[in-house]
């Protein structure tokens, strides 16, 4: 049987000494500018509950709710700033008329950080992420610019999100060889439905010293049990364009027969232990030794209460194995080939298997 966890049972983030909570508070819901989300009063209550429970790891980005997320967070953190680990991101364009307002390059990075510092009303950012790889900016430009921000004291630690594993490992090697600040955090989409990061991203992160921080731990509500087979079908392209969550899930292939079968397994275990499906799905991540902290967002105080309840969920080894089996993926080449008995035999020629300590 697993042990219960709490927000103040902190974990070390990657190859650093930074201590963070096992659940991070996502603040993309702070502000109503995108047509949904929490107003300032509701957002304040969400923030207060998270901090009162011992949480210290808060996630935002320069573009979330057009900057309102960072503004709310800056106001809420006054008087307790040094007790919090605030992470923000740059990359996404903030001005449609300015081609340099987005991307991974130095100009965008520096401008974005300066604006984030003003909105957050702070003189330093704990953790700065590359939000997504733009496939145009040279890796050494990104790394050197980020290192300059660390040396200036405006940024303390560095992370990366939504980037291929080979690029991240290359960047980490460059940073190590040149004595630049390393990457310590990796944000990825990872949950019971989306487990493909297990092929390369997660093993790379563990090898290269990056703490793994999943976003969308509930697969955009799918693992909360919101959908059934009656929701399957072709997406309404008009609704996808305006942000319909269900049609977006169908368009991306997330809402499928396979994912609904996974949800059924989650629901069955949730019923057995008298918990909600979302709490079981989050608990699977919290209890995963490869995960440092999972990002949970909430539009209402009730939703945050629900999500934090996952910390109290205890799963047996059998239940965890059942969830893993129901959601398992094929690792593909070369992973399956290297694990094949014949391959391992020809590598060792019958010698006892060696394990690195």
Secondary structure, DSSP 4 states (H G I P E B T S, - for coil): -PPP--TTS-EE-SSS--EE-SEEEE-TTBSSTTSSSB-HHHHHHHHHHHHHTT--EEE--TTGGGGHHHHHHHHHTTTTGGG-EEEEEE-S-S-TT-TTSSSSSHHHHHHHHHHHHHHHT-S-EEEEEE-S--SSS-HHHHHHHHHHHHHHTSEEEEEEES--HHHHHHHHHHHHHHTPPPEEEEEEE-SSS--GGGTTHHHHHHHHT-EEEEE-TTTTTGGGT---GGG-S---HHHHHTT-HHHHHHHTT-SSHHHHHHHHHHHHHHHHHT--HHHHHHHHHHT-TT-S-EEEE-SSHHHHHHHHGGGG----HHHHHHHHHHT-----TTHHHHHSHHHHHHHHTTPPPP---
